[in-house]
Amino acid sequence: MTAKQKKNLLRILLSAALIIALHFVPVTGWPRFLLYMIPYLIIGYDILIKAFKGLVNRQPFDECFLMAVATIGAIALGLVKSGDYTEAVAVMLFYQIGEWFQSYAVGKSRRSISDLMDIRPDYANIESGNGELTQVDPDDVEIGTTIVVQPGEKVPIDGVVLQGTSSLDTAALTGESMPRDVATGDEVISGCINLSGLLKIRTTKEFEESTASKILELIEDAGSRKSKSEDFITKFARIYTPAVVYAAIALAVLPPLLLLALGMDPAWGTWAYRALTFLVVSCPCALVISIPLSFFAGIGGASKEGILVKGSNYLEILSQTKTVVFDKTGTLTRGKFAVTAVHPERLDQKELLHMAAHVERYSTHPIAAALREAYPDEKDGCSVEDVTEIAGRGIRAKVSGKTVCVGNARMMDDIGAKWKPCEQSGTIIHVAIDGEYEGHIVISDVIKEHSAQAIRELKKNGVTKTVMLTGDAKAAADQVASKLSVDEVHAELLPADKVAKVEELIASKKSPKDKVAFVGDGINDAPVLARADIGIAMGAMGSDAAIEAADIVLMDDDPLRIVTAIRISRKCLRIVRENIWFAIGVKLLCLLLTAVGIGNMWLAIFADVGVMIIAVLNAVRCLHAAK
């Protein structure tokens, strides 16, 4: 609780205590009036000041003006008629209670995001010549600098591990509770917390371009992009507030004039009281406060899950998504080659991998890296000599005296080895030893762990069509699409072709309300991310261009987060609609009751403050919208 919130809470408690105490003080007339003005001014002085400033600045029609007019009018009626000032002070008291709840709720939401986004590093460690560490401003660290991150410190800048192994806490970035292990050669992103070993990292970006800075920038900018619901409430309040002020004036003047014209008692005091009650009831606080708060809390709830939404308007669009279009490589698949099958002829699988990995020991090709990863044991006593790379064919080497050829079908033809075709999709690596064919190894892009589940869950959550667009060969694309049960697949596409396909999907929508989302990660995906109704980028390994063009960023590259994002957006919009209908419905009913004389100031207090508190508490549920 902030100092301001504590101060306001103290004012509320003090005023409430004085009202209760004054109820038992047997005084009347001016002494009673002066005594009641003490709690009134304690609880309402700031509202009166704001109302006065609004009048001076010619912007009077806000809730402060309504509260000031209503309570001062009620006090005037007490002076002239009843001598009861309890209602006037109570209206101001309960209004301030509502404001306190709203302030506390917004503060809670902001603290949740602030705690979550507490990833901005204060310094970076640079090692001097004598081995001592010097703390410098991360802004002053250039690309290619070696920095040192000790256990318990934040990684200040994106880079590659030069030395050391450790586990990184990535919860603030990805929402993942499990630490991520890193070693020499691994990429690390800023904002993670080093949990164990000392790391030396070579920076690959400047601080302002690093992941932590980009995330903070996205969160800070999110509030500037308003949803249609927020725009509606802003426009509604501008028209509604002066309208009800004029309606209250008419309610105070026209009925008495009509009664006077009919020769009846005009009852000026009764109609003035109804008009003042009408003003209190009419305050649009619940709408004006709860709707932006709902979206703000929704964005905070999404951030907790590692989903960065660049504005509440995108949250609203996402809730209407009916078609989700995926890029393949790096989005549904890892974008990394791996051994997916081993088909030996005479040797066993391990020995076939053993020979192939030794031949590819010194190659930098991604296929060679996949083979070495499948057989990581380099210290098995085998000698590798006379390594020769044959362009467009493969690699030949002597492994413990045997000539081993690892390459494509053309290499096998060249050496006369009778190779066998493979029905599986992927890159086929054939292996021959001393001219005899020994089998082949299939290397392909690996489907992400949660991709199939993501497709299933999307369909359960109202997405009617899933599409995959890729530049890969048709056979590889069809195999992935079949395994994932994607509804539609288009292969061998250029970036411009992807844009054209998404435009076709947008044009074929059954309803303008149905939205098309595109999910991608590469530079070539940036145009289609920008063209789709809603663009979703993979944030951990995605390109800067894709992240910049997207409307939503998934920080852990897990496609299952798309389902979470849609659930959050739909729950947030459901809460927004609940608040709109509840607030407007109660207001209209209470205004009607007040106008015909059934409602009183206590009903007005509920219609204003009670509705606001209920709407605000409902809005705070968006912080936990993923559940």
Disulfide bonds with the S-S distance in Angstrom:
none
